[in-house]
Amino acid sequence: MMQLTSARMETMLGNDYSEQTCSVASALEVVGERWSLLIVRDIFLGVRRFEALQKDLGIARNVLQTRLTRLVEHGVLEKRLYKVRPPRYQYALTEKGLDLWPTIVALLQWGDKHAATPAGPPVVLEHRGCGGAIDEHRICARCSERLGPRDALAKAGPGAGPRSPLRERPAPRVARAA
């Protein structure tokens, strides 16, 4: 049986959309590969170091490195040194990367509606300011404020697995309105 190399599979699958004059195709050039949006999702959830991303995603190290490099090259992520000896980096979203938040929220909410686990959603989004739920228009259900990525807080939902990165970090404080 013939084994396919990664390069041969990419050629066969045709992940190059350069012949299409379309903003959706142009976006897919940057984040349309299988792992890319999952990496961006994890970074939104606070998983920023290579080892933690690899552990959470269960992705091969070489594939993760390739995807991270591509996201950095396209300006979606930036590398930040957090340890000098030996040099260690974490990844942060740039403004361009933060602009993917509506896409991530839409996919999350679509998944909750159409592919939910019986236990419920694995991630619940709340408004940092008042703790209200975030609706499909990214508006707080409690105070009606239109929200951006810096206004939202992701918490482990009832369907979150025991290894969810949201379960592994301390519960963030949410300011409650008086």
C-alpha positions in Angstrom: 0.0 0.0 0.0 1.4 3.4 -1.0 1.9 5.9 1.9 1.2 9.6 1.2 3.6 12.2 2.5 2.3 15.4 3.9 3.5 17.4 0.9 1.9 14.9 -1.5 -1.4 15.0 0.5 -1.5 18.8 0.4 -1.0 18.8 -3.3 -3.7 16.2 -3.8 -6.1 18.0 -1.4 -5.5 21.4 -3.0 -5.1 23.8 -0.1 -4.0 26.6 -2.4 -6.8 29.1 -3.3 -4.6 31.7 -5.0 -6.5 31.3 -8.3 -9.8 32.4 -6.6 -10.7 36.1 -6.2 -12.6 35.7 -3.0 -12.1 37.0 0.6 -13.3 33.6 2.0 -10.6 31.8 -0.1 -8.0 34.4 1.1 -8.9 33.8 4.7 -8.7 30.0 4.2 -5.2 30.5 2.9 -4.3 31.7 6.4 -6.5 29.8 8.9 -8.3 27.1 6.8 -6.0 24.2 7.6 -7.4 21.7 10.1 -5.3 22.7 13.1 -5.0 26.4 12.6 -8.4 27.5 14.1 -8.0 25.0 17.0 -4.6 26.6 17.8 -6.2 30.1 17.7 -9.1 28.8 19.9 -6.6 27.4 22.5 -4.7 30.7 22.6 -8.0 32.5 23.1 -8.6 30.1 26.0 -5.2 30.9 27.6 -3.2 28.0 26.3 -0.1 29.8 25.0 3.0 27.7 25.4 4.1 25.1 22.9 4.1 22.1 25.3 0.6 23.1 26.6 -0.8 23.5 23.1 0.7 20.1 22.0 -0.7 18.4 25.1 -4.2 19.9 24.8 -4.5 19.4 21.0 -2.8 16.0 20.8 -1.1 17.2 17.6 2.3 16.0 16.4 5.1 18.4 17.4 6.3 18.9 13.9 2.7 19.7 12.7 2.2 22.1 15.6 5.5 23.9 14.9 4.6 24.2 11.2 1.2 25.7 12.0 2.5 28.1 14.6 5.2 29.3 12.2 2.6 29.9 9.5 0.3 31.8 11.9 3.3 34.0 13.0 4.4 34.6 9.4 0.8 35.7 8.5 0.7 38.1 11.5 -2.1 36.2 13.4 0.2 35.3 16.3 3.4 36.6 17.7 6.1 34.8 19.7 7.1 36.2 23.1 10.1 35.1 25.0 9.1 34.0 28.6 12.4 32.2 29.6 15.9 33.2 28.6 17.9 30.0 29.4 17.0 28.0 27.5 15.0 30.3 25.3 11.3 29.5 25.6 8.4 31.3 23.9 4.7 31.6 24.2 2.3 32.7 21.6 0.0 35.6 21.7 -2.7 36.9 19.4 -2.0 40.0 17.5 -4.7 42.5 16.6 -5.2 40.5 13.4 -5.5 37.4 15.5 -8.0 39.0 17.9 -10.1 39.9 14.8 -10.8 36.1 14.5 -12.8 36.2 17.8 -16.2 36.6 16.1 -15.4 33.6 13.9 -14.3 31.5 16.9 -17.5 32.5 18.8 -19.7 31.7 15.8 -18.1 28.3 15.4 -18.4 27.6 19.1 -22.1 28.5 19.2 -22.8 26.6 16.0 -21.1 23.6 17.6 -23.1 24.0 20.8 -26.3 24.1 18.8 -25.6 21.3 16.2 -22.9 19.1 17.7 -23.4 19.5 21.5 -22.5 16.8 24.0 -25.4 15.5 26.1 -23.8 17.2 29.1 -23.9 20.6 27.6 -21.4 23.0 26.1 -17.8 22.5 27.0 -17.1 26.3 27.0 -19.3 29.0 28.4 -18.7 32.7 27.5 -19.5 35.4 29.9 -19.1 39.2 30.0 -16.1 40.1 32.1 -17.9 43.2 33.3 -21.1 41.8 34.7 -21.0 38.0 34.2 -23.9 38.0 31.7 -24.1 35.4 29.0 -22.9 36.3 25.5 -25.5 35.8 22.7 -25.0 34.9 19.1 -24.5 38.6 18.2 -21.8 38.9 20.8 -24.0 41.1 23.0 -24.3 40.6 26.8 -27.6 39.2 27.7 -27.5 41.0 31.1 -26.3 44.6 30.3 -26.8 44.6 26.4 -23.2 45.8 25.8 -21.6 44.8 22.5 -18.6 42.7 23.4 -15.1 42.1 21.9 -12.5 39.5 22.8 -11.1 41.5 25.7 -14.6 41.8 27.3 -15.3 38.0 27.3 -14.4 35.4 29.8 -14.3 31.7 28.9 -15.2 29.3 31.6 -15.5 25.5 31.7 -19.1 24.5 30.8 -21.0 21.5 31.9 -19.7 19.5 29.0 -16.0 20.3 29.6 -13.9 17.2 29.9 -11.6 16.6 32.9 -8.5 17.6 30.9 -10.0 20.9 29.6 -7.5 23.7 29.9 -10.3 25.8 31.5 -10.5 23.3 34.4 -6.7 23.3 34.9 -6.4 27.0 35.6 -7.7 28.9 38.6 -11.1 30.4 38.3 -10.8 34.0 37.1 -12.5 36.7 39.1 -15.4 38.4 37.4 -16.4 41.9 38.5 -20.1 41.9 39.4 -22.2 45.0 38.9 -23.5 46.6 42.1 
